Amino acid sequence: MDFKTAKATLYIDLENKEILGDIEYSFDVLKETDSIKIDAPNAKFDYLRLNDAEYLLDLPNMPKFVGKIGGANLKPSKNNILSFKYKVKPNKAFYFLEKEESHQVWTQGQGKYTSNWLPSFDDMNEKIEFDLSIIVDNKYKVISNGKLTRVEKSKGYNRWYYNMNKPMSSYLVALAIGKYDKKVEYSKSGVPLEMYYYPEDSLKFEPTYRYTKQMFDFLEEEIGVPYPWQNYKMVPVKDFLYAGMENTSLNIYSDAFVVDSIAFVDKNFVNINAHELAHQWFGDLVTATSGTHHWLQEGFATYYALLAEKDIFGEDYYYWRLYEYAQELKAQDEAGQSTYLLDPKSSSTTFYKKGCWVLHMLRERIGDTAFKKGVKKYLKKHQFKNVNTDDFITEIEKASSEDLSGFVNKWLVSSELHYNDLKKRFFAHKAIVKTKNGIKIDSTASRSYYPINCEGHEQICKVFLLDSNDSFRNAKIVEQLSEEHISKSTFFTKDIKTRQAIAQTLTDIPSELKTDYESLLNDKSYITIEIALFNLWRNFPEDRAKYLNQTKTIIGFNDKNVRILWLTLALITEDYEPDNKSKYFKELTGYTSAQYGFEVRQNAFQYLDQIQACNNSCKDNLKQATTHHNWRFKQFAKSLFGKK
């Protein structure tokens, strides 16, 4: 059976959290069969038609699939039509949420979950052209795969028509519904880049989507294959399960990455955006045949996202990130948990970080020209199809005229990390060397990305800190310095990341550094402000009111990290605004309610627990959180609830 197209009309009942659907599949029969299998757990069917014949279903609620159709014998043939109506209340993959007294809906089909709301195919080797039309309350916008061709308006409802012109796996079908505005830019090649945002976040639009066009243009040129879909859309949603998801032409991502210009320094959307964009080629255009070859998606997306970031942030950033990936792999290896890249049960660290490293080393081995030629051939040959690792290696071997069997055995088949081979690529030579006159900095080490070992060399590390412009290395130096080696001269730097490391390292603040440390409250970094506020409040009780007054209006990230800390400190600071204590407590407790994202709620729960102030309202909200769809937050809530 070879399915070609799917045309679905979906009515989304927001109040009852139910979907009423009407689907028409076209398909070819490749060999004689008496059954058609379509995955649809929990869906209820009340009508089915195959070509010109209608059939009664044996069961009103078929648990796994649309099974045998009335004993029909299907001969090899083309252009068959199967249509049916169904309804379903999804228990996974399709999420109904409340957001600020309005509705929001989003899907997450990674793996084999789309069939929970759209009768389709759990097997990702079945690729189909999906065209969806979605009917929903006219207060909301609908974003789905492909191109929006029209919107039909009727009393109280709108019908949104989306068209895909190329096939994809079912798990990449997606939609988001909510209150959104959008802005559109165009790539050099003319592809529309549709950037959605909440109306109340208009001032956060630019920092959130900063560098989007630059990354898109870079990846099209770097990969060498034109972007394969009609447009690229980015949509933030509340309480998403992951950072982002590469649905075909539609990046649904966590609204925790919606940032202002200050938050951009510490926590931005750039890497997530680049990663999901790279997936449009590696995962969507070509899709792994099975979990064994999952690295062809995640390793490639991680690598190409890092290349895009190198184009933006520079070579230092690129190599320091590779260094950090290597440290994650080393830690996994030392814990006895290393796995090989072709193990379908490997960890995300292996698939993402080791996969990225393998591509970096492969490119170093065969050179830029052969690498890019092989990748381009691989994508062109297998576009809109499914692939395995041999498909990729074959094209790379042809492009480079090299036998890569040894490389494959060492880096893809073996579970051994070979950490020293990784280390050679970021450790050029020691930056601190001994000479006849003592110890000095080796200036030729400026392109070495391995952190300087400051043990026993604290003074010269401090000198290096003043002379170096490498914020990544400087932050690592500060992390190694003990508190007694942080002096006034250390604070002279204006680099945000280095000063952030100072805030984190110097927790017991000497009186002679008080004024210098207080300057951290003025830094354009919500992480720095949060750390500095707490440490100053703890070290200098006599000035607590001053610090609270200085930071009173700062909210922080979308998880309200600074505001929630501020409320907590304001409540437990004796004699600080006693008339406002009840107001502040009400605000802090209110952040535990379901109207807020789980990141906000988790922060509020943690602080209320620490000051032993989780009242009945807080406890009710905590109990509700134990059933949350985000498993990490649910696990946190269950653990905390068990203490009550």
Disulfide bonds with the S-S distance in Angstrom:
Cys454-Cys461 2.06
Cys614-Cys618 1.93
